[in-house]
């Protein structure tokens, strides 16, 4: 998994517009405010509300 640091700096949660960060498993981008994780598929962050899953912690 290789999400570019520059890309991480400009990506935002589509719901709250807050910052997202790589989760512990490094398979998604987590929004702490909304408590959801947006998946990363084929090294591409999928920033769609319908694709987000509840953050397990």
Helices and strands as residue ranges (DSSP letters): H 5-10, E 21-22, E 28-31, E 36-41, E 44-45, G 49-51, E 53-54
